[in-house]
Amino acid sequence: MRYPQGGGLTAGRRAFRERIRLEAAELFAAGASNAVIAKVLRVSVRSVQRWRKAYESGGEGALHSSGPASLPVLSDRLFAVLEEELEEGAVAHGWPDQKWTLSRIRTLTGRRFHKSMTLCGVAKMLNRHGWSHQVPARRALERDEEAVAGWVKETWPQVEAPWRRSGPSSSSRTRAGSRWVQSRFP
Protein backbone atom coordinates (compact mmCIF):
# COMPACT_ATOMS: atom_id res chain seq x y z
CA MET A 1 0.00 0.00 0.00
CA ARG A 2 1.46 3.33 -0.96
CA TYR A 3 -0.04 5.49 1.79
CA PRO A 4 -0.60 4.14 5.32
CA GLN A 5 -3.93 5.87 5.83
CA GLY A 6 -5.50 3.58 3.24
CA GLY A 7 -5.96 5.88 0.29
CA GLY A 8 -4.42 8.81 -1.46
CA LEU A 9 -3.46 12.09 0.14
CA THR A 10 -5.89 14.20 2.10
CA ALA A 11 -6.83 17.60 0.74
CA GLY A 12 -4.64 19.31 3.34
CA ARG A 13 -1.63 17.20 2.48
CA ARG A 14 -2.11 17.87 -1.26
CA ALA A 15 -2.25 21.63 -0.51
CA PHE A 16 0.95 21.37 1.55
CA ARG A 17 2.78 19.63 -1.29
CA GLU A 18 1.48 22.19 -3.77
CA ARG A 19 2.87 25.02 -1.61
CA ILE A 20 6.29 23.29 -1.67
CA ARG A 21 6.18 23.07 -5.48
CA LEU A 22 5.20 26.75 -5.76
CA GLU A 23 8.09 27.71 -3.48
CA ALA A 24 10.32 25.76 -5.85
CA ALA A 25 8.90 27.81 -8.75
CA GLU A 26 9.98 31.01 -7.00
CA LEU A 27 13.46 29.56 -6.57
CA PHE A 28 13.52 28.49 -10.24
CA ALA A 29 12.78 32.09 -11.24
CA ALA A 30 15.56 33.29 -8.93
CA GLY A 31 18.01 31.00 -10.74
CA ALA A 32 18.80 28.57 -7.90
CA SER A 33 20.27 25.17 -8.75
CA ASN A 34 18.40 21.90 -8.25
CA ALA A 35 20.66 20.81 -5.40
CA VAL A 36 20.17 24.09 -3.51
CA ILE A 37 16.38 23.97 -3.96
CA ALA A 38 16.29 20.35 -2.78
CA LYS A 39 18.26 21.24 0.33
CA VAL A 40 16.17 24.33 1.14
CA LEU A 41 12.82 22.57 0.66
CA ARG A 42 14.04 19.26 2.14
CA VAL A 43 13.01 17.16 -0.86
CA SER A 44 14.92 14.92 -3.26
CA VAL A 45 16.90 16.32 -6.16
CA ARG A 46 14.92 14.05 -8.48
CA SER A 47 11.65 15.72 -7.40
CA VAL A 48 13.14 19.15 -8.07
CA GLN A 49 14.26 17.97 -11.53
CA ARG A 50 10.70 16.80 -12.32
CA TRP A 51 9.24 20.07 -11.07
CA ARG A 52 11.73 22.14 -13.07
CA LYS A 53 10.89 20.22 -16.24
CA ALA A 54 7.15 20.82 -15.65
CA TYR A 55 7.80 24.47 -14.81
CA GLU A 56 9.80 25.04 -17.99
CA SER A 57 7.17 23.40 -20.17
CA GLY A 58 4.00 24.76 -18.54
CA GLY A 59 4.93 27.56 -16.16
CA GLU A 60 3.78 27.86 -12.59
CA GLY A 61 0.37 26.43 -13.50
CA ALA A 62 1.97 23.07 -14.24
CA LEU A 63 2.96 22.79 -10.57
CA HIS A 64 -0.57 23.17 -9.21
CA SER A 65 -2.25 20.10 -7.74
CA SER A 66 -4.52 18.27 -10.13
CA GLY A 67 -6.62 16.81 -7.31
CA PRO A 68 -6.85 13.24 -6.10
CA ALA A 69 -5.45 10.50 -8.30
CA SER A 70 -8.84 8.84 -8.64
CA LEU A 71 -12.39 9.34 -7.51
CA PRO A 72 -13.96 6.92 -5.02
CA VAL A 73 -16.06 4.09 -6.44
CA LEU A 74 -19.13 5.37 -4.59
CA SER A 75 -19.80 9.09 -4.30
CA ASP A 76 -20.91 10.54 -0.98
CA ARG A 77 -24.51 10.52 -2.20
CA LEU A 78 -24.33 6.84 -3.17
CA PHE A 79 -22.57 5.95 0.09
CA ALA A 80 -25.47 7.57 1.99
CA VAL A 81 -27.82 5.23 0.10
CA LEU A 82 -25.54 2.29 0.98
CA GLU A 83 -25.67 3.27 4.66
CA GLU A 84 -29.48 3.19 4.52
CA GLU A 85 -29.31 -0.28 2.97
CA LEU A 86 -26.89 -1.46 5.67
CA GLU A 87 -29.18 -0.09 8.40
CA GLU A 88 -32.01 -2.30 7.08
CA GLY A 89 -29.92 -5.34 8.03
CA ALA A 90 -28.51 -8.31 6.21
CA VAL A 91 -31.70 -10.38 6.57
CA ALA A 92 -33.63 -7.77 4.57
CA HIS A 93 -31.21 -8.39 1.71
CA GLY A 94 -31.54 -12.18 1.73
CA TRP A 95 -28.83 -13.43 4.11
CA PRO A 96 -29.73 -15.85 6.89
CA ASP A 97 -28.32 -13.74 9.76
CA GLN A 98 -27.81 -10.07 10.59
CA LYS A 99 -24.02 -10.15 10.27
CA TRP A 100 -22.51 -7.80 7.67
CA THR A 101 -19.24 -9.06 6.22
CA LEU A 102 -17.04 -7.41 3.63
CA SER A 103 -18.07 -9.93 1.00
CA ARG A 104 -21.75 -9.33 1.72
CA ILE A 105 -21.27 -5.55 1.47
CA ARG A 106 -19.38 -6.06 -1.79
CA THR A 107 -22.24 -8.18 -3.13
CA LEU A 108 -24.79 -5.56 -2.04
CA THR A 109 -22.75 -2.82 -3.73
CA GLY A 110 -22.67 -4.85 -6.93
CA ARG A 111 -26.39 -5.59 -6.86
CA ARG A 112 -27.54 -2.11 -5.87
CA PHE A 113 -25.09 0.17 -7.72
CA HIS A 114 -23.57 -2.15 -10.35
CA LYS A 115 -20.08 -1.34 -9.05
CA SER A 116 -17.31 -3.90 -8.70
CA MET A 117 -15.00 -3.60 -5.68
CA THR A 118 -12.37 -5.71 -3.99
CA LEU A 119 -12.74 -6.72 -0.34
CA CYS A 120 -9.84 -4.42 0.51
CA GLY A 121 -11.56 -1.59 -1.38
CA VAL A 122 -14.77 -2.17 0.58
CA ALA A 123 -12.84 -2.08 3.87
CA LYS A 124 -11.08 1.16 2.89
CA MET A 125 -14.35 2.75 1.78
CA LEU A 126 -16.05 1.87 5.07
CA ASN A 127 -13.06 3.07 7.07
CA ARG A 128 -12.93 6.35 5.13
CA HIS A 129 -16.57 7.02 6.07
CA GLY A 130 -16.07 6.25 9.77
CA TRP A 131 -17.22 2.64 9.91
CA SER A 132 -15.15 0.22 11.97
CA HIS A 133 -14.96 -3.45 12.87
CA GLN A 134 -17.61 -4.33 15.39
CA VAL A 135 -17.60 -6.91 18.12
CA PRO A 136 -20.94 -7.88 19.68
CA ALA A 137 -21.56 -6.20 23.04
CA ARG A 138 -23.11 -9.38 24.47
CA ARG A 139 -23.09 -13.07 23.71
CA ALA A 140 -25.62 -14.63 21.39
CA LEU A 141 -28.74 -16.12 22.98
CA GLU A 142 -28.22 -19.31 21.00
CA ARG A 143 -24.77 -19.95 22.55
CA ASP A 144 -24.52 -23.27 24.38
CA GLU A 145 -22.03 -22.74 27.22
CA GLU A 146 -21.80 -26.49 28.02
CA ALA A 147 -20.91 -27.34 24.41
CA VAL A 148 -18.25 -24.62 24.36
CA ALA A 149 -16.74 -25.82 27.65
CA GLY A 150 -16.70 -29.43 26.38
CA TRP A 151 -15.01 -28.40 23.16
CA VAL A 152 -12.33 -26.45 25.05
CA LYS A 153 -11.61 -29.44 27.33
CA GLU A 154 -11.78 -32.28 24.81
CA THR A 155 -11.18 -31.05 21.25
CA TRP A 156 -8.84 -28.09 21.68
CA PRO A 157 -5.98 -30.04 23.33
CA GLN A 158 -5.98 -32.44 20.39
CA VAL A 159 -5.93 -29.61 17.86
CA GLU A 160 -3.25 -27.56 19.61
CA ALA A 161 0.24 -28.71 18.60
CA PRO A 162 2.94 -29.07 21.24
CA TRP A 163 5.37 -26.16 21.41
CA ARG A 164 8.61 -28.14 21.68
CA ARG A 165 9.95 -31.47 20.67
CA SER A 166 10.21 -33.96 23.45
CA GLY A 167 13.73 -35.03 24.30
CA PRO A 168 17.06 -33.21 24.32
CA SER A 169 18.47 -31.76 21.14
CA SER A 170 21.43 -29.68 20.08
CA SER A 171 22.42 -27.63 17.07
CA SER A 172 26.11 -27.92 17.91
CA ARG A 173 28.24 -29.84 15.43
CA THR A 174 30.73 -30.87 18.10
CA ARG A 175 28.41 -32.32 20.72
CA ALA A 176 28.07 -36.07 20.87
CA GLY A 177 24.30 -35.93 20.29
CA SER A 178 24.74 -34.11 17.00
CA ARG A 179 23.87 -36.09 13.87
CA TRP A 180 26.75 -34.56 11.90
CA VAL A 181 29.33 -35.72 14.43
CA GLN A 182 27.84 -39.24 14.52
CA SER A 183 27.78 -39.57 10.74
CA ARG A 184 31.35 -38.27 10.26
CA PHE A 185 33.02 -40.04 13.16
CA PRO A 186 31.50 -43.47 13.82
ZAMARZA-44486 format. One line per field, with one value per residue (C-alpha): residue in one letter; x, y, z; residue number from 1. Coordinates in Angstrom, 3 decimals. Each point is the difference from the previous one (the first is absolute). Layout:
! residues N
aa	[a ...]
u	[X ...]
v	[Y ...]
w	[Z ...]
i	[NUM ...]
//
This chain:
! residues 186
aa	[m r y p q g g g l t a g r r a f r e r i r l e a a e l f a a g a s n a v i a k v l r v s v r s v q r w r k a y e s g g e g a l h s s g p a s l p v l s d r l f a v l e e e l e e g a v a h g w p d q k w t l s r i r t l t g r r f h k s m t l c g v a k m l n r h g w s h q v p a r r a l e r d e e a v a g w v k e t w p q v e a p w r r s g p s s s s r t r a g s r w v q s r f p]
u	[0.000 1.457 -1.494 -0.559 -3.338 -1.563 -0.465 1.546 0.958 -2.432 -0.939 2.188 3.007 -0.477 -0.142 3.203 1.829 -1.301 1.393 3.416 -0.108 -0.982 2.890 2.232 -1.424 1.084 3.485 0.060 -0.749 2.790 2.441 0.797 1.464 -1.869 2.259 -0.490 -3.784 -0.091 1.971 -2.091 -3.348 1.214 -1.024 1.909 1.977 -1.984 -3.265 1.488 1.116 -3.556 -1.454 2.488 -0.846 -3.739 0.653 1.997 -2.628 -3.171 0.934 -1.152 -3.413 1.600 0.996 -3.535 -1.675 -2.272 -2.099 -0.236 1.401 -3.388 -3.549 -1.570 -2.098 -3.071 -0.667 -1.117 -3.597 0.180 1.755 -2.893 -2.354 2.279 -0.128 -3.805 0.167 2.417 -2.290 -2.825 2.087 1.410 -3.189 -1.934 2.419 -0.332 2.717 -0.902 1.411 0.509 3.788 1.512 3.266 2.200 -1.022 -3.689 0.481 1.899 -2.867 -2.549 2.039 0.082 -3.723 -1.149 2.451 1.521 3.493 2.769 2.309 2.629 -0.373 2.905 -1.719 -3.213 1.925 1.767 -3.267 -1.707 2.994 0.127 -3.639 0.498 -1.153 2.078 0.189 -2.652 0.013 -3.341 -0.619 -1.555 0.021 -2.528 -3.119 0.521 3.451 0.244 2.488 0.231 0.893 2.660 1.509 0.036 1.700 2.676 0.716 -0.165 0.599 2.339 2.863 -0.001 0.050 2.679 3.488 2.698 2.431 3.240 1.345 0.262 3.512 3.330 1.413 2.958 0.990 3.688 2.139 2.489 -2.321 -0.342 -3.773 0.445 -0.872 2.876 2.586 -1.490 -0.061 3.569 1.668 -1.523]
v	[0.000 3.333 2.157 -1.347 1.729 -2.290 2.296 2.935 3.275 2.111 3.404 1.708 -2.115 0.677 3.753 -0.254 -1.743 2.562 2.825 -1.724 -0.217 3.672 0.965 -1.955 2.056 3.196 -1.449 -1.073 3.606 1.193 -2.287 -2.428 -3.398 -3.270 -1.097 3.280 -0.121 -3.610 0.883 3.089 -1.759 -3.311 -2.100 -2.242 1.406 -2.269 1.665 3.435 -1.181 -1.171 3.274 2.067 -1.922 0.604 3.651 0.571 -1.643 1.362 2.794 0.305 -1.429 -3.366 -0.280 0.382 -3.074 -1.826 -1.465 -3.566 -2.739 -1.662 0.505 -2.421 -2.829 1.278 3.719 1.452 -0.020 -3.685 -0.883 1.619 -2.344 -2.938 0.982 -0.085 -3.468 -1.181 1.366 -2.206 -3.035 -2.977 -2.065 2.608 -0.622 -3.787 -1.247 -2.427 2.108 3.676 -0.079 2.349 -1.260 1.653 -2.527 0.607 3.772 -0.503 -2.119 2.617 2.739 -2.033 -0.733 3.478 2.275 -2.313 0.807 -2.560 0.302 -2.112 -1.006 2.292 2.830 -0.579 0.093 3.235 1.596 -0.883 1.206 3.270 0.671 -0.768 -3.610 -2.422 -3.669 -0.874 -2.587 -0.967 1.680 -3.177 -3.693 -1.563 -1.483 -3.193 -0.637 -3.321 0.527 -3.750 -0.852 2.726 -1.206 -3.603 1.023 1.948 -2.985 -2.843 1.234 2.958 -1.945 -2.408 2.837 2.050 -1.150 -0.367 2.915 -1.985 -3.322 -2.493 -1.067 1.815 1.454 2.082 2.045 -0.287 -1.927 -1.028 -1.446 -3.756 0.147 1.813 -1.975 1.529 -1.164 -3.516 -0.328 1.298 -1.766 -3.436]
w	[0.000 -0.961 2.751 3.526 0.512 -2.587 -2.953 -1.744 1.598 1.960 -1.361 2.604 -0.866 -3.735 0.749 2.054 -2.834 -2.484 2.164 -0.058 -3.816 -0.283 2.283 -2.370 -2.903 1.751 0.433 -3.673 -0.996 2.309 -1.813 2.841 -0.851 0.504 2.854 1.888 -0.455 1.181 3.115 0.807 -0.485 1.481 -2.997 -2.398 -2.899 -2.325 1.083 -0.674 -3.457 -0.787 1.244 -1.994 -3.174 0.590 0.838 -3.176 -2.185 1.634 2.377 3.571 -0.904 -0.746 3.673 1.357 1.471 -2.392 2.827 1.209 -2.208 -0.331 1.126 2.487 -1.422 1.857 0.283 3.329 -1.225 -0.966 3.253 1.903 -1.886 0.874 3.681 -0.140 -1.545 2.700 2.723 -1.318 0.948 -1.819 0.367 -2.001 -2.864 0.016 2.381 2.781 2.870 0.835 -0.323 -2.597 -1.457 -2.584 -2.627 0.720 -0.257 -3.260 -1.336 1.094 -1.698 -3.194 0.068 0.984 -1.843 -2.636 1.304 0.351 3.015 1.695 3.644 0.851 -1.882 1.956 3.288 -0.975 -1.113 3.285 2.008 -1.944 0.945 3.699 0.135 2.058 0.900 2.521 2.734 1.557 3.367 1.430 -0.764 -2.320 1.587 -1.981 1.555 1.825 2.843 0.801 -3.606 -0.054 3.288 -1.265 -3.227 1.896 2.282 -2.529 -3.554 0.423 1.659 -2.945 -2.533 1.750 -1.009 2.643 0.166 0.273 -1.014 2.782 0.853 0.016 -3.176 -1.064 -3.002 0.836 -2.479 2.671 2.620 0.148 -0.578 -3.289 -3.132 -1.967 2.522 0.092 -3.778 -0.476 2.899 0.661]
i	[1 2 3 4 5 6 7 8 9 10 11 12 13 14 15 16 17 18 19 20 21 22 23 24 25 26 27 28 29 30 31 32 33 34 35 36 37 38 39 40 41 42 43 44 45 46 47 48 49 50 51 52 53 54 55 56 57 58 59 60 61 62 63 64 65 66 67 68 69 70 71 72 73 74 75 76 77 78 79 80 81 82 83 84 85 86 87 88 89 90 91 92 93 94 95 96 97 98 99 100 101 102 103 104 105 106 107 108 109 110 111 112 113 114 115 116 117 118 119 120 121 122 123 124 125 126 127 128 129 130 131 132 133 134 135 136 137 138 139 140 141 142 143 144 145 146 147 148 149 150 151 152 153 154 155 156 157 158 159 160 161 162 163 164 165 166 167 168 169 170 171 172 173 174 175 176 177 178 179 180 181 182 183 184 185 186]
//
